[in-house]
Amino acid sequence: MKILGIETSCDETAMSVIEVSGKDKIKVLSNVVSSQVKLHAKYGGVVPSLAAREHVKNISHVFKLALNPVRSREGSQHASASNGIKETMKNIDLISVTRGPGLGPALLIGLTFAKTISWLHKKSLIGVSHLEGHIYSNWLSEKNMKDIFPALNLIVSGGHTELVLMKDHGRFKIIGETMDDAVGEAFDKVARLLGLGYPGGPAVSKIAKKRNPDKYPLPRPMINSKNYDFSYSGLKTAVLYLIRDLNLKKIDEQTKADIASSFQRSAVDVLVQKTMRAAKEFEVKSVLLSGGVSANKMLRSELQKNTTEAGIEYFQPPMKYTTDNAVMIAIAGYFNHKQKTELSSVVMDANLSL
């Protein structure tokens, strides 16, 4: 079965084709991502109207690039461009597109394109959650994903920090979420305070890795609360006050790195401790990490260490699939299709929840 995935929830125009064979074996045939990071960097965040405009400019080209490997594989590379696409689309069995959550104007571009090619080429179309896509990025791990349920998913990104209990494919229950800033958003804001640029996660991690994470004692918000919710606005504010209290006209690079390292340690400690406490309470077989912040090496290392000590299986997506991509959307579409999810309900919902 070949599935075309389409992702335009934020500032990446992404398409992918995957092939799924017996026992849910996934092969990535193409993975094309057109990033807008440079465009939005000067604004310190994504501007929805600009993101939508760029999606319109890029989506047809990304579509053609995503189909090229399939076209060559099926021997239609010598056909004309239009006939080549038509012939290649005959080999696609399902189109899977992100319908939410995300930026409304950006989502609409992907959905409209997906509906158009679905009608034009007479292909089944399914709409999936962007968050579900992130969870399914773990199915690209080289480890065996059999017998992993119940599983606990830690989703960490610029817009989401959630703990999701997954009892089976398509059965999700949010047991904890952020009350204000998501952890990725906090990384962006701290990076801005330190003059490190956008996106903040990679910038903070880069300078933090060789410095002292205990240099500045920063709070671990809600780490001892009885629930599994998160809060990162207070930690971000604590960094702001720390910089102010240091009373430096200009922060030197070493001080910046120590602040970044201390912030990262606090943020990761909360994520790991709450995840492990939930994993033990709900007696899960496995812990899954996903979302853009899943690329953070300290978070990966700490979760790996803690799950190993607890005797719980641990999964994380390959680095290249941590950020927004269409491979994960194609995989989510496959499992939704396998669970016989209604194919006609492809409606945009910018606030879609699991």
NUKEZA-63238 format. One line per 8 residues: number of its first residue (from 1); their letters; for each residue x negated, y, z of C-alpha. Coordinates in pm, 1 decimal. Last residue first. Layout:
N
NUM) a) X,Y,Z  ...
***
This chain:
354
354) lslnadmv) 648.4,1399.4,2027.2  736.4,1765.1,1999.0  808.7,1979.5,1694.9  772.3,2352.7,1758.0  710.7,2455.5,1395.4  989.5,2223.4,1280.9  1005.3,2173.1,904.3  1255.7,1915.3,784.3
346) vssletkq) 1164.0,1587.3,615.8  1442.9,1363.8,746.3  1495.7,1154.0,429.5  1251.7,873.9,514.0  1428.2,751.1,827.7  1166.3,560.2,1029.0  1149.8,192.1,933.5  881.0,109.3,1193.5
338) khnfygai) 649.4,30.2,901.3  731.7,367.0,749.2  640.0,540.0,1075.2  318.6,333.9,1087.5  227.7,433.1,731.6  318.3,798.5,780.1  94.8,818.2,1087.1  -187.9,674.3,875.4
330) aimvandt) -128.6,929.6,598.8  -121.8,1212.5,852.0  -450.8,1091.5,1004.4  -614.6,1090.3,661.5  -476.7,1440.3,597.2  -724.0,1626.7,815.4  -724.6,1862.3,1112.7  -1038.9,1824.1,1323.2
322) tykmppqf) -1146.9,1501.9,1494.6  -1168.9,1298.7,1172.7  -1532.1,1375.8,1088.1  -1637.4,1286.5,1443.2  -1502.0,930.7,1428.1  -1189.3,903.2,1642.5  -1209.5,796.7,2007.8  -1106.4,476.0,2178.1
314) yeigaett) -1152.8,344.3,2533.0  -1054.7,6.6,2680.2  -1003.3,20.4,3058.1  -1231.0,-162.5,3303.9  -1235.1,131.8,3547.9  -1612.4,180.6,3518.7  -1585.6,162.2,3140.0  -1300.8,413.8,3143.3
306) nkqlesrl) -1508.3,656.6,3349.7  -1822.8,635.8,3136.8  -1646.6,666.2,2802.0  -1431.9,951.2,2932.5  -1741.1,1135.4,3055.1  -1933.2,1084.0,2729.9  -1650.2,1191.3,2504.1  -1578.8,1501.7,2712.9
298) mknasvgg) -1947.4,1595.6,2716.9  -1974.0,1543.4,2341.7  -1683.4,1771.6,2251.4  -1544.7,1639.0,1921.6  -1221.9,1546.7,2102.3  -1166.5,1924.6,2119.7  -1012.6,1910.3,1771.9  -751.4,1651.4,1865.6
290) sllvskve) -771.9,1294.3,1994.1  -881.4,1068.9,2281.2  -724.7,727.8,2340.8  -720.2,542.2,2674.1  -641.8,170.7,2683.6  -468.1,-106.7,2872.9  -251.3,126.7,3075.8  -158.6,71.0,3440.2
282) fekaarmt) 65.4,379.3,3460.2  -97.3,495.8,3785.4  -447.0,394.0,3675.4  -434.0,573.3,3340.2  -271.9,876.2,3502.8  -559.3,912.3,3751.0  -811.2,861.1,3472.2  -655.4,1128.3,3253.1
274) kqvlvdva) -627.5,1376.4,3538.7  -992.0,1329.1,3634.1  -1117.3,1348.5,3275.1  -929.2,1659.9,3169.1  -999.7,1850.1,3490.6  -1371.3,1767.6,3483.1  -1393.1,1867.6,3115.3  -1275.7,2224.0,3175.5
266) srqfssai) -1499.3,2273.9,3479.4  -1808.0,2133.5,3303.3  -1742.3,2344.4,2994.3  -1714.8,2661.5,3201.6  -2042.0,2591.5,3383.4  -2219.6,2518.8,3054.1  -2086.9,2833.6,2889.8  -2188.4,3044.0,3190.8
258) daktqedi) -2535.6,2886.3,3190.4  -2569.7,2942.5,2814.3  -2469.4,3306.5,2839.2  -2717.4,3355.6,3123.7  -2994.9,3206.4,2912.5  -2902.6,3417.9,2608.9  -2912.5,3748.4,2796.0  -2589.1,3922.6,2889.2
250) kklnldri) -2603.3,4295.0,2812.8  -2516.1,4574.3,3052.3  -2513.7,4317.9,3329.2  -2284.5,4361.2,3627.0  -2282.2,3991.3,3716.2  -1939.7,4068.0,3861.3  -1792.7,4149.8,3516.9  -1922.0,3828.7,3360.9
242) lylvatkl) -1785.1,3630.6,3653.7  -1451.5,3813.3,3632.8  -1409.3,3713.7,3265.4  -1516.6,3356.4,3342.3  -1254.3,3340.2,3619.0  -995.9,3469.0,3369.9  -1069.6,3175.2,3136.5  -1036.9,2936.9,3429.0
234) gsysfdyn) -705.5,3095.3,3527.2  -564.1,3064.2,3173.8  -655.7,2695.0,3162.6  -362.6,2517.7,3323.4  -285.2,2146.2,3300.9  2.7,1914.1,3388.9  -40.1,1560.7,3519.2  155.0,1599.0,3843.1
226) ksnimprp) 35.2,1567.3,4203.1  -190.1,1871.5,4174.6  -554.6,1812.0,4269.3  -712.8,1923.1,3939.8  -456.8,2202.2,3902.7  -722.8,2452.7,3793.2  -1089.4,2343.8,3828.7  -1240.6,2672.2,3947.9
218) lpykdpnr) -1591.0,2795.7,3851.9  -1906.7,2750.9,4056.4  -2183.5,2915.1,3847.7  -2514.2,2735.1,3795.3  -2361.1,2388.4,3823.6  -2341.5,2324.5,3448.1  -2713.8,2407.8,3413.5  -2824.2,2449.5,3051.6
210) kkaiksva) -2921.9,2220.0,2764.7  -2577.0,2139.0,2624.7  -2413.8,2475.9,2688.8  -2542.7,2662.5,2382.7  -2392.2,2417.0,2133.8  -2083.3,2336.4,2337.9  -1974.7,2701.3,2349.3  -2016.3,2749.3,1972.8
202) pggpyglg) -1850.9,2416.9,1882.5  -1541.7,2501.5,2089.4  -1520.3,2872.8,2009.7  -1417.5,2878.4,1645.9  -1497.0,3166.6,1622.2  -1777.6,3389.7,1750.1  -2027.7,3358.3,2033.5  -1988.6,3704.0,2189.5
194) llravkdf) -1968.1,3565.9,2543.6  -1613.2,3689.7,2599.0  -1519.8,3562.3,2250.8  -1660.3,3218.0,2330.4  -1456.3,3220.1,2651.9  -1143.2,3294.6,2450.1  -1207.1,3020.2,2195.2  -1287.5,2761.0,2464.4
186) aegvaddm) -967.5,2859.4,2646.8  -768.5,2808.5,2326.4  -919.7,2462.1,2292.9  -811.8,2382.4,2649.2  -453.3,2488.3,2582.3  -349.7,2809.7,2752.3  -28.4,2813.6,2958.2  144.9,2528.0,3142.6
178) tegiikfr) -54.9,2264.0,2958.8  96.1,1918.6,2929.7  160.2,1602.3,3129.0  369.7,1284.3,3105.3  468.6,1319.5,2739.3  640.6,996.1,2636.6  580.5,831.5,2299.9  728.8,520.7,2138.3
170) ghdkmlvl) 657.6,535.8,1763.8  409.7,246.9,1773.0  421.5,95.6,2120.6  419.9,203.8,2485.4  238.6,530.8,2419.5  201.8,756.4,2723.3  102.5,1105.4,2617.3  -120.1,1341.1,2815.0
162) ethggsvi) -115.4,1681.8,2653.0  -338.8,1980.1,2584.8  -223.0,2147.4,2266.6  -278.0,2462.3,2061.6  -653.1,2481.6,2019.1  -690.6,2107.6,2064.1  -684.3,1826.9,2319.0  -456.6,1522.4,2298.4
154) lnlapfid) -528.2,1266.5,2571.3  -342.1,949.5,2475.3  -262.6,676.2,2727.7  -197.7,330.2,2586.0  50.3,59.2,2681.6  -44.9,-98.0,2452.9  -391.2,-180.3,2315.3  -328.6,-537.4,2191.2
146) kmnkeslw) -495.5,-485.4,1853.5  -695.5,-172.5,1777.9  -1024.5,-356.4,1717.1  -1312.3,-109.6,1726.2  -1445.4,57.6,1412.5  -1235.1,362.5,1490.2  -1014.7,487.0,1209.5  -708.5,384.2,1411.4
138) nsyihgel) -808.2,660.3,1654.6  -694.9,917.2,1398.1  -349.4,783.6,1482.4  -325.0,1008.8,1787.5  -411.8,1314.0,1578.8  -140.4,1222.1,1329.7  114.5,1187.6,1608.4  23.5,1542.2,1705.0
130) hsvgilsk) 83.3,1664.4,1348.4  425.6,1503.5,1363.5  543.5,1318.4,1055.6  761.3,1377.6,749.4  821.2,1088.0,508.5  860.4,1089.3,132.2  938.2,800.8,-101.2  813.8,859.7,-455.4
122) khlwsitk) 1007.8,954.0,-768.6  714.2,1127.5,-940.9  879.1,1469.0,-977.8  1096.6,1439.0,-667.3  808.3,1335.8,-439.6  581.7,1587.9,-616.7  822.2,1868.4,-528.6  900.3,1749.0,-176.3
114) aftlgill) 528.5,1732.1,-93.5  460.5,2079.1,-235.5  749.5,2228.9,-40.1  638.3,2054.4,278.2  277.4,2166.6,240.0  369.4,2529.7,177.2  636.2,2528.1,447.8  387.9,2415.7,712.4
106) apglgpgr) 170.5,2722.4,653.1  456.8,2969.7,686.7  581.3,2797.8,1004.9  245.1,2770.3,1181.3  218.3,2433.3,1352.3  421.3,2150.3,1500.4  534.4,2023.4,1261.0  643.3,1873.3,925.8
98) tvsildin) 309.7,1715.6,833.6  344.1,1518.3,510.3  339.8,1148.7,416.4  388.2,1044.4,53.7  445.6,672.8,-8.8  366.7,406.4,-269.2  102.4,583.8,-476.8  -13.4,382.3,-779.2
90) kmtekign) 231.1,551.6,-1016.6  83.0,880.2,-893.0  -233.0,796.9,-1089.0  -46.0,774.1,-1419.1  126.1,1108.9,-1367.2  -194.3,1271.7,-1247.8  -383.4,1141.4,-1551.9  -101.2,1242.5,-1786.0
82) sasahqsg) -133.5,1602.3,-1666.0  -514.4,1606.2,-1677.3  -545.9,1412.5,-2003.8  -635.9,1044.5,-1973.6  -997.4,929.0,-1960.5  -999.0,877.0,-1582.7  -706.7,632.1,-1596.7  -905.8,325.0,-1489.3
74) ersrvpnl) -729.5,255.7,-1157.5  -1040.0,330.1,-953.9  -1108.1,650.2,-1143.8  -756.5,780.5,-1076.9  -771.6,672.9,-712.6  -1101.3,857.2,-666.5  -957.1,1165.0,-844.1  -626.8,1182.4,-653.1
66) alkfvhsi) -763.5,1382.6,-359.4  -939.8,1624.1,-595.0  -618.5,1687.5,-789.3  -421.5,1757.0,-469.8  -694.4,1988.4,-336.5  -671.6,2191.2,-659.1  -293.0,2215.9,-634.3  -310.0,2317.2,-266.3
58) nkvheraa) -574.0,2588.5,-285.3  -407.0,2917.2,-375.9  -76.7,2842.0,-200.0  -264.5,2723.0,109.2  -467.1,3044.3,103.4  -151.5,3256.6,112.1  -9.5,3050.6,397.5  -326.6,3100.1,604.8
50) lspvvggy) -323.3,3474.2,537.1  36.2,3500.2,659.7  -37.3,3289.3,969.5  -352.8,3478.4,1084.8  -577.5,3219.9,1253.4  -810.5,3339.4,1527.5  -1095.3,3576.4,1612.9  -995.8,3811.9,1330.6
42) kahlkvqs) -1339.6,3802.8,1165.5  -1334.5,3421.1,1186.0  -1010.4,3391.0,987.8  -1160.3,3384.9,637.3  -1469.0,3189.6,742.1  -1255.6,2917.7,901.8  -1029.8,2871.6,597.4  -1115.9,2506.9,533.7
34) svvnslvk) -1032.6,2306.5,220.8  -1023.4,1942.1,328.2  -1031.8,1643.9,91.4  -1036.4,1284.1,217.0  -1020.6,1013.1,-48.5  -998.0,633.6,-66.0  -989.3,577.8,310.7  -940.2,205.9,378.3
26) ikdkgsve) -710.3,94.5,658.5  -657.0,-267.8,765.2  -308.4,-289.9,912.9  -316.7,-670.8,940.3  -297.4,-702.6,561.9  -381.7,-400.7,347.5  -351.4,-25.5,389.5  -495.3,206.4,124.4
18) ivsmated) -550.3,570.7,207.5  -519.3,882.8,-4.7  -598.8,1218.4,146.6  -495.0,1579.6,131.9  -594.9,1882.4,335.3  -538.9,2257.6,322.8  -688.2,2363.9,654.5  -577.7,2678.4,837.0
10) csteigli) -273.3,2559.6,1033.1  -9.4,2293.4,967.6  -112.4,2226.2,607.2  -162.3,1845.8,598.0  -65.3,1613.3,311.5  -121.7,1235.2,313.5  -88.4,1018.1,3.1  -29.4,653.2,88.9
2) km) -137.3,341.2,-99.2  0.0,0.0,0.0
***
